Amino acid sequence: MTRIERFEDIEAWKKARVLVKGIYRATGEGRFSKDYGLRDQIRRAAVSVISNVAEGFSRQTDREFAQFLYVAKGSVSEVQSQLYVALDLGYLSQEEFNDLYRQADEVIKLMSGFIRYLKGASDS
């Protein structure tokens, strides 16, 4: 496997960055933009994902990095849960919801695979 030199090279971080952009776009329009509590919470959760990947990358051990990835995965799940609230309140169309939820699912799968890799590397 190619050695990752920068957190920006991590595929999960790249996909999470796209998700952040989508969340900001969706929350910056219409009634969603006026629901300051939900808008700010889902934005914070989305930004937390890329922040934890970046911070974890700079840690000294694979075990520490994996722990930050677990936290990032939790934040992605938080985004998914908040997407349901936005859908139920009519802030998102079903299509917007599906697209953002799918993106979040992809990030979770990438992080899960990366965690498995790191745990395997640290067990060696």
Secondary structure, 3 states (H helix, E strand, C coil): CCCCCCHHHCHHHHHHHHHHHHHHHHHCCHHHHHCHHHHHHHHHHHHHHHHHHHHHHCCCCHHHHHHHHHHHHHHHHHHHHHHHHHHHCCCCCHHHHHHHHHHHHHHHHHHHHHHHHHHHHHHC
